[in-house]
Amino acid sequence: MLNSFINVSYASFPITDILEIKQDTLQTEEIKQYHYSLQQMGVDLNSCKCVSCRGGISPLVSKPKPLPIKTKNVTEVEEREPNGNLFAFISVLSGLGAILFAFLTLGSGMSHNGNPLSYLLLTLIAIASTVYSTIKAKKNGAKWGKAFLGVGVLGVGLLLFLILLGL
């Protein structure tokens, strides 16, 4: 009777004292890896001051598991075919370049000693690049709206150019 009284704690209801201590396996693996890395650096494990060593547990050492190497995903990324997004982006950039060169052609032509021929050639090259990139974007699977965005930029630039010229 005295033995059962000792195992019951003092509370408003009886609680028996059954305390089970479970070892944390994740923490144990971390300690093992920590001790292994210390050992690889040449540190004496008897002088280790980690929590488990301060608690009186002898240093645990194990070689950590190597990380798995995934090679399948790397080859999939390399074999990916280009879609039309890059060509659509180039189309928009060359359309903006065509607008810029058109205004430079206009400004150079209005100056007294300017030669607009070089800017005119750059404008024509940028327009051709826009049309070519638009066709390539559509052939590589871009949607209609995305593929013809560069041509739309050219159209808006042409309208702006005509408004400024007063035509």
C-alpha positions as CSV (number, residue, x, y, z in Angstrom):
1,M,0.0,0.0,0.0
2,L,2.8,2.3,0.8
3,N,4.4,1.5,-2.6
4,S,1.3,2.5,-4.5
5,F,1.0,5.7,-2.5
6,I,4.5,6.8,-3.5
7,N,3.8,6.2,-7.3
8,V,0.8,8.4,-7.2
9,S,1.5,12.1,-7.5
10,Y,-0.2,14.9,-5.5
11,A,-3.0,16.4,-7.6
12,S,-6.8,16.7,-7.4
13,F,-6.9,13.4,-9.2
14,P,-4.5,10.5,-9.0
15,I,-1.8,10.3,-11.7
16,T,0.5,7.4,-11.7
17,D,4.2,8.1,-12.3
18,I,4.9,6.3,-15.6
19,L,7.6,8.3,-17.3
20,E,9.1,6.8,-20.4
21,I,12.1,8.4,-22.0
22,K,12.3,8.1,-25.7
23,Q,15.5,8.9,-27.6
24,D,15.1,11.5,-30.3
25,T,16.6,9.7,-33.4
26,L,16.7,12.9,-35.5
27,Q,18.7,14.7,-32.9
28,T,20.9,11.7,-32.4
29,E,21.7,11.6,-36.2
30,E,22.5,15.3,-36.1
31,I,24.9,14.8,-33.2
32,K,26.5,11.9,-35.0
33,Q,27.0,14.1,-38.1
34,Y,28.3,17.0,-36.0
35,H,30.8,14.7,-34.2
36,Y,31.9,13.2,-37.6
37,S,32.5,16.6,-39.1
38,L,34.6,17.6,-36.0
39,Q,36.5,14.4,-36.3
40,Q,37.2,15.1,-40.0
41,M,38.6,18.5,-39.1
42,G,41.0,16.9,-36.6
43,V,39.3,18.0,-33.4
44,D,39.6,15.7,-30.4
45,L,36.1,14.5,-29.5
46,N,37.0,14.3,-25.8
47,S,37.1,18.1,-25.7
48,C,33.7,18.5,-27.4
49,K,31.3,20.8,-25.5
50,C,28.0,20.1,-27.3
51,V,24.8,19.5,-25.3
52,S,25.0,15.7,-25.4
53,C,28.7,15.6,-24.4
54,R,28.0,18.0,-21.5
55,G,25.2,15.6,-20.4
56,G,27.7,12.8,-20.0
57,I,26.9,10.9,-23.1
58,S,30.0,9.7,-24.9
59,P,30.5,11.2,-28.4
60,L,28.5,9.4,-31.1
61,V,30.2,9.2,-34.5
62,S,28.8,8.0,-37.7
63,K,29.5,8.8,-41.3
64,P,26.7,10.9,-42.7
65,K,24.6,9.5,-45.6
66,P,25.4,11.0,-49.0
67,L,22.8,13.1,-50.7
68,P,21.1,11.5,-53.6
69,I,22.1,12.8,-57.0
70,K,19.3,13.5,-59.5
71,T,20.5,13.3,-63.1
72,K,17.1,12.8,-64.8
73,N,15.9,16.4,-64.2
74,V,19.1,17.9,-65.5
75,T,18.8,16.1,-68.9
76,E,15.1,17.1,-69.2
77,V,16.0,20.8,-68.8
78,E,18.8,20.6,-71.5
79,E,16.5,18.8,-74.0
80,R,13.7,21.4,-73.7
81,E,12.7,22.9,-77.0
82,P,12.4,26.7,-77.2
83,N,8.9,28.0,-77.2
84,G,7.6,31.2,-78.8
85,N,8.1,33.4,-75.7
86,L,11.7,34.3,-76.5
87,F,10.8,35.2,-80.1
88,A,7.8,37.3,-78.9
89,F,10.1,39.2,-76.5
90,I,12.6,39.8,-79.3
91,S,9.7,40.9,-81.5
92,V,8.6,43.5,-79.0
93,L,12.2,44.8,-78.4
94,S,12.8,45.1,-82.1
95,G,9.5,46.9,-82.5
96,L,10.5,49.4,-79.9
97,G,13.9,49.8,-81.6
98,A,12.1,50.4,-84.9
99,I,10.1,53.3,-83.3
100,L,13.3,54.7,-81.7
101,F,15.2,54.6,-85.0
102,A,12.2,56.1,-86.9
103,F,12.3,59.1,-84.6
104,L,16.0,59.4,-85.0
105,T,15.6,59.3,-88.8
106,L,13.1,62.1,-88.5
107,G,15.3,64.2,-86.3
108,S,18.4,63.6,-88.4
109,G,16.4,64.5,-91.6
110,M,15.2,67.8,-90.1
111,S,18.7,69.0,-89.1
112,H,20.7,71.0,-91.6
113,N,23.7,68.8,-91.9
114,G,22.2,65.4,-90.8
115,N,22.2,62.2,-92.9
116,P,19.1,60.1,-92.1
117,L,20.2,57.2,-94.3
118,S,21.9,55.2,-91.5
119,Y,18.9,55.6,-89.1
120,L,16.5,54.7,-92.0
121,L,18.4,51.5,-92.6
122,L,18.4,50.6,-88.9
123,T,14.6,51.3,-88.9
124,L,14.0,49.0,-91.8
125,I,16.2,46.3,-90.2
126,A,14.3,46.6,-86.9
127,I,10.9,46.3,-88.8
128,A,12.1,43.2,-90.6
129,S,13.4,41.7,-87.4
130,T,10.0,42.4,-85.7
131,V,8.1,40.6,-88.5
132,Y,10.6,37.7,-88.6
133,S,10.5,37.3,-84.8
134,T,6.7,37.4,-84.9
135,I,6.6,34.6,-87.5
136,K,9.1,32.5,-85.5
137,A,7.1,33.0,-82.3
138,K,3.9,31.8,-83.9
139,K,5.7,28.7,-85.4
140,N,7.2,27.8,-82.0
141,G,3.8,27.7,-80.4
142,A,3.2,31.1,-79.0
143,K,-0.5,32.3,-78.8
144,W,-1.7,34.8,-81.4
145,G,-1.8,37.7,-79.0
146,K,1.7,37.1,-77.7
147,A,3.2,36.5,-81.1
148,F,1.8,39.6,-82.7
149,L,2.6,41.9,-79.8
150,G,5.7,43.2,-81.5
151,V,3.7,44.0,-84.7
152,G,1.1,45.8,-82.5
153,V,3.9,47.9,-81.0
154,L,5.0,48.8,-84.5
155,G,1.4,49.7,-85.4
156,V,1.1,52.0,-82.4
157,G,4.5,53.5,-83.2
158,L,3.4,54.2,-86.8
159,L,0.2,55.9,-85.6
160,L,2.2,58.0,-83.2
161,F,4.7,58.9,-86.0
162,L,1.9,59.8,-88.4
163,I,0.2,62.0,-85.7
164,L,3.5,63.8,-85.0
165,L,4.0,64.4,-88.7
166,G,0.4,65.8,-89.0
167,L,-0.7,63.4,-91.8
